[in-house]
Amino acid sequence: TQVCEVEVDPETGAVEIVGYAAVDDVGRAVNPMILHGQTHGGIAQGVGQALLEDCHYDPETGQMLAASFMDYAMPRASLFPHMNTALSEVPSPTNRLGVRSGGEGGCTPALGVVINAIVDALSEFGVRHIEMPATPERVWRTIRIGTRAEGD
């Protein structure tokens, strides 16, 4: 389970993550520090996809147009607040150690959690959906469309 809190500047479209929490059901935690690190890394990947990573391909060749990390935005540590992560240890009945995989679930939920937090923050502007990645320009344009649709 994951929860994200964001603040959005309606004048610029900039999104700031101000809070993030995740709980991972791991069965029995053999090495909790590794599990927390894996969860943090997965969340960072998901946030990167939700906010920054925009893949464009040449329609003729299929070649990716972002040739380097200068063209392809990735998350940096400064993007994240302190992430509160917890482990739910409910032993698995399917093996003698009671372990389950853990840490892999960071990325997938982060996509929906971050986008839904943005949509919730923009609900006062009539926004009900936003495409990924939610770049500042895309957020700004979505606010303008949502506001215009509300006034019609």
N, C-alpha and C positions, 0 to 999 in steps of 0.2 A: 504494500500500500504506500502511495506517495501523495504528498500535498505540496503545492507551490503557491507562494504569495508573490505577486508582482505589483510594481507601480509603473504606470505608463504616463509619459509626458505627452499630452494631446497636441501640443504645439510642434513637437519634433518627431513623435512616434517612437522615441527611445523607450525601451523596456528595461527595467531594472528588477532583478530577482532579489527580493528583500527577505525571503524566508523559504526554506526547503526542508522537508522532513520525509524520511522513508523508513519503513519497517519491512524486514525481509524474513520470511519463514525458512529457517535453515535446518530444521530438525535439531540435531545436537551440534553445537558450534565447536569444531575441533580447534580452529585458530581464529578467534573473533577479529583480531586486527586485520588479517588478510581479507576476511569477509567484508568488513567496513570499507577497506580500500577498494575492493572490487565494486561494491555498491556505489561509492563516490565516483569511480571511473566510469561506470555505466551511466550514471546520472549526467556526468559531464558530456558524454557522447550524445545522449538524448537531447540535452539542452542545446548542444551545438547544431544538431539537425533541426531542432524546432526554431532556433533564432537566427542561425548564420549560414549554414551550409546549403548553397544553391548550386546544383549541378546543371550545367548547360552543355549540350552536345551538338556537334555539327550534324545537321540532318542528312547530309550527303555521305559523310564518312563514318559517323558514329564516334568520332574522336572527341574526347572531353576538351572543352574550350578553356577551362581553368588549368593552365599549363604549370603553375607553381603555387606555392602557398602565398604568394603575393596576390593571386587572383581568387584564391579559395579560402574563405574565412573559417577559422576554427576557434573554439572557445579558449580563453585564457583564464588563469586562476582568478584574476581581478573581476571576472564576470560573476563569480559565485560568492554568496554570503557563507557563513558557517552552515554546513549541512548537518542536521540532526539525523543520525541514523541509529536504528535499534535492530536488534536481532530477536526474533520470536523463536524460542527453542521448544518446539513440540516434537519429541522424538518420532522418527518414522518407524512404523511397525514392519516395514518391508525388508529391513536388514538389521543385523546384530548390533551395529554401532549406533543405529538410530539417526544417521545423517541423511541430509538431502543436499542437493546442489544449492549453492547460495552465491549471491553477487551478480548472477547473470541477469536478474530482473531489473537492473537499474536503468537500462537504455529504453526499452520498449514503453514502460509506463510514462517515462519522462516526456515523451513526445506529446501525448494527450494531456498530461497534467499541466505542462507549461502553456500549451495552446488554449486549454480551457480556462486557465487563470487569466490569460490575456483577454479572451472573449468576455469573461466575467467582469474584468476591469473596464471594458469598453461597452458594457451593456447600456449604460446611460446615453450612449451615442447611437443606439439602435443596432449595434453590431451583434450579429449572431453567429458569424463564421469568419475565419481568416485562414488563408492558405499558408503553408509552410514554405520557406522559412519566414518567420514573422520579423522581417528586417524593419528598421525604422521607417524606411520609405513605404513599405507595404502596409505597416500599421497606420501611418499617417493617411495614406490614400483610403484605407478601409474606414477610418474615422470619418473622412469627408463624405464618402459614399453613404455610410450609415446615417449621418446627420442629414444629408440631403434627402434620403429616402423617408426619414421621419417627418420632414417638413412638407413633403408632397401631399 
